[in-house]
Amino acid sequence: MRLTTRSLARTVRAAAPGTVSSGLLAALLSGAALAWRGQRETGSAAAPVNAIAHWFWPRTAFKEDGVTMRYSGTGLTTHVLSSLFWSGIYTLARRARRRPTPANAVADAAAITAVAAAVDLVVVPKRLSPGFEERLSPRGLTWVYVAFGTGLAVAGWVAARRS
């Protein structure tokens, strides 16, 4: 199949609903894990979310523990947009499947989550990392990415069951 601007636009439009539902669920679950692990590990549920805002405020975002519009709002928005980005890749992978099933929805979610974690924590420069890795332990990070993958998997599983 030849890729054209028109065919790409059609693919993106068709994938949008799945991207939004799986992305928002993944953001919700991983955001809850961020808050939970932040509270347990730093005494502040907002600390890891605030750390995401280091893209915009590199000197101060890692130090903020309170809920603020500047850090928490920016961190949360960035987290949701990042989740939607990875969800878009997940949704395109699901659409490429000849036979989408609940089982391969879970496998695809695990694969995309592993790639996201590798890109987030290893590949990109520190300046473009999520930031929450500076406030959470490796165990906390595992919980966050497992929650993210669970959100993708549940949305993909539900979509596969419907079709």
One Martini backbone bead per residue (centre of mass of N, CA, C, O) as a GRO file, in nm:
protein
  163
    1MET     BB    1   0.096   0.037   0.023
    2ARG     BB    2   0.053   0.366  -0.038
    3LEU     BB    3   0.168   0.657   0.109
    4THR     BB    4  -0.042   0.924   0.184
    5THR     BB    5  -0.185   1.197   0.301
    6ARG     BB    6  -0.472   1.086   0.284
    7SER     BB    7  -0.422   0.806   0.420
    8LEU     BB    8  -0.311   0.921   0.682
    9ALA     BB    9  -0.560   1.087   0.762
   10ARG     BB   10  -0.754   0.844   0.771
   11THR     BB   11  -0.603   0.684   0.988
   12VAL     BB   12  -0.612   0.897   1.211
   13ARG     BB   13  -0.921   0.928   1.225
   14ALA     BB   14  -0.978   0.625   1.290
   15ALA     BB   15  -0.784   0.625   1.560
   16ALA     BB   16  -0.881   0.845   1.760
   17PRO     BB   17  -1.083   0.708   1.957
   18GLY     BB   18  -0.881   0.494   2.066
   19THR     BB   19  -0.667   0.693   2.162
   20VAL     BB   20  -0.834   0.844   2.371
   21SER     BB   21  -0.933   0.613   2.550
   22SER     BB   22  -0.656   0.479   2.612
   23GLY     BB   23  -0.502   0.736   2.700
   24LEU     BB   24  -0.684   0.820   2.940
   25LEU     BB   25  -0.664   0.557   3.097
   26ALA     BB   26  -0.355   0.551   3.120
   27ALA     BB   27  -0.331   0.829   3.261
   28LEU     BB   28  -0.504   0.767   3.506
   29LEU     BB   29  -0.351   0.519   3.618
   30SER     BB   30  -0.062   0.644   3.619
   31GLY     BB   31  -0.138   0.891   3.789
   32ALA     BB   32  -0.219   0.730   4.038
   33ALA     BB   33   0.059   0.597   4.073
   34LEU     BB   34   0.216   0.854   4.112
   35ALA     BB   35   0.068   0.949   4.367
   36TRP     BB   36   0.106   0.699   4.542
   37ARG     BB   37   0.420   0.681   4.524
   38GLY     BB   38   0.476   0.967   4.618
   39GLN     BB   39   0.353   0.940   4.898
   40ARG     BB   40   0.531   0.694   4.990
   41GLU     BB   41   0.830   0.819   4.900
   42THR     BB   42   0.787   1.160   4.969
   43GLY     BB   43   0.497   1.268   5.093
   44SER     BB   44   0.399   1.337   4.780
   45ALA     BB   45   0.169   1.325   4.525
   46ALA     BB   46   0.290   1.575   4.347
   47ALA     BB   47   0.596   1.540   4.291
   48PRO     BB   48   0.600   1.364   4.022
   49VAL     BB   49   0.423   1.558   3.861
   50ASN     BB   50   0.599   1.810   3.888
   51ALA     BB   51   0.856   1.687   3.750
   52ILE     BB   52   0.745   1.703   3.457
   53ALA     BB   53   0.794   2.029   3.448
   54HIS     BB   54   1.106   2.035   3.370
   55TRP     BB   55   1.079   2.131   3.077
   56PHE     BB   56   1.011   2.436   3.189
   57TRP     BB   57   1.140   2.393   3.507
   58PRO     BB   58   1.446   2.273   3.579
   59ARG     BB   59   1.515   2.408   3.874
   60THR     BB   60   1.211   2.361   4.033
   61ALA     BB   61   1.027   2.103   3.988
   62PHE     BB   62   1.184   1.890   4.177
   63LYS     BB   63   1.111   2.065   4.458
   64GLU     BB   64   0.806   2.037   4.432
   65ASP     BB   65   0.529   1.926   4.657
   66GLY     BB   66   0.301   2.094   4.583
   67VAL     BB   67   0.001   2.214   4.472
   68THR     BB   68   0.016   2.351   4.140
   69MET     BB   69  -0.040   2.498   3.848
   70ARG     BB   70   0.240   2.513   3.731
   71TYR     BB   71   0.331   2.211   3.796
   72SER     BB   72   0.082   2.022   3.809
   73GLY     BB   73  -0.061   2.118   3.552
   74THR     BB   74   0.176   2.071   3.360
   75GLY     BB   75   0.233   1.775   3.432
   76LEU     BB   76  -0.046   1.662   3.365
   77THR     BB   77  -0.062   1.755   3.072
   78THR     BB   78   0.195   1.612   2.977
   79HIS     BB   79   0.105   1.327   3.056
   80VAL     BB   80  -0.143   1.310   2.874
   81LEU     BB   81  -0.002   1.367   2.603
   82SER     BB   82   0.191   1.128   2.621
   83SER     BB   83  -0.028   0.911   2.638
   84LEU     BB   84  -0.153   0.978   2.362
   85PHE     BB   85   0.090   0.915   2.194
   86TRP     BB   86   0.123   0.611   2.278
   87SER     BB   87  -0.168   0.538   2.202
   88GLY     BB   88  -0.140   0.589   1.901
   89ILE     BB   89   0.059   0.360   1.856
   90TYR     BB   90  -0.119   0.138   1.965
   91THR     BB   91  -0.359   0.178   1.770
   92LEU     BB   92  -0.197   0.126   1.511
   93ALA     BB   93  -0.115  -0.161   1.588
   94ARG     BB   94  -0.403  -0.270   1.610
   95ARG     BB   95  -0.487  -0.199   1.311
   96ALA     BB   96  -0.260  -0.395   1.185
   97ARG     BB   97  -0.419  -0.619   1.268
   98ARG     BB   98  -0.588  -0.880   1.140
   99ARG     BB   99  -0.656  -1.011   1.448
  100PRO     BB  100  -0.809  -0.876   1.696
  101THR     BB  101  -0.746  -0.949   2.039
  102PRO     BB  102  -0.733  -0.966   2.369
  103ALA     BB  103  -0.452  -1.097   2.385
  104ASN     BB  104  -0.304  -0.894   2.180
  105ALA     BB  105  -0.368  -0.642   2.344
  106VAL     BB  106  -0.179  -0.710   2.579
  107ALA     BB  107   0.081  -0.749   2.417
  108ASP     BB  108   0.085  -0.467   2.290
  109ALA     BB  109   0.091  -0.310   2.556
  110ALA     BB  110   0.357  -0.425   2.658
  111ALA     BB  111   0.532  -0.333   2.420
  112ILE     BB  112   0.472  -0.027   2.427
  113THR     BB  113   0.556   0.014   2.722
  114ALA     BB  114   0.849  -0.075   2.689
  115VAL     BB  115   0.922   0.141   2.484
  116ALA     BB  116   0.845   0.387   2.652
  117ALA     BB  117   1.041   0.333   2.885
  118ALA     BB  118   1.299   0.333   2.718
  119VAL     BB  119   1.271   0.613   2.604
  120ASP     BB  120   1.228   0.773   2.872
  121LEU     BB  121   1.492   0.632   3.043
  122VAL     BB  122   1.726   0.604   2.795
  123VAL     BB  123   1.716   0.763   2.515
  124VAL     BB  124   1.657   1.024   2.616
  125PRO     BB  125   1.731   1.303   2.730
  126LYS     BB  126   1.703   1.427   3.042
  127ARG     BB  127   1.537   1.682   2.947
  128LEU     BB  128   1.307   1.459   2.812
  129SER     BB  129   1.219   1.332   3.044
  130PRO     BB  130   0.968   1.287   3.268
  131GLY     BB  131   1.103   1.316   3.588
  132PHE     BB  132   0.980   1.103   3.796
  133GLU     BB  133   1.255   0.942   3.828
  134GLU     BB  134   1.361   1.157   4.050
  135ARG     BB  135   1.116   1.069   4.275
  136LEU     BB  136   1.144   0.761   4.208
  137SER     BB  137   1.167   0.445   4.227
  138PRO     BB  138   1.190   0.162   4.052
  139ARG     BB  139   0.928   0.054   4.174
  140GLY     BB  140   0.754   0.300   4.107
  141LEU     BB  141   0.797   0.289   3.801
  142THR     BB  142   0.670   0.016   3.760
  143TRP     BB  143   0.387   0.096   3.848
  144VAL     BB  144   0.341   0.312   3.633
  145TYR     BB  145   0.382   0.129   3.377
  146VAL     BB  146   0.172  -0.083   3.450
  147ALA     BB  147  -0.067   0.110   3.453
  148PHE     BB  148  -0.041   0.204   3.167
  149GLY     BB  149  -0.065  -0.078   3.029
  150THR     BB  150  -0.342  -0.140   3.148
  151GLY     BB  151  -0.496   0.080   3.001
  152LEU     BB  152  -0.439  -0.021   2.719
  153ALA     BB  153  -0.540  -0.314   2.752
  154VAL     BB  154  -0.832  -0.260   2.830
  155ALA     BB  155  -0.910  -0.098   2.580
  156GLY     BB  156  -0.828  -0.321   2.375
  157TRP     BB  157  -1.004  -0.547   2.488
  158VAL     BB  158  -1.276  -0.411   2.452
  159ALA     BB  159  -1.252  -0.359   2.147
  160ALA     BB  160  -1.218  -0.662   2.069
  161ARG     BB  161  -1.492  -0.761   2.189
  162ARG     BB  162  -1.674  -0.575   1.999
  163SER     BB  163  -1.558  -0.701   1.710
   0.00000   0.00000   0.00000
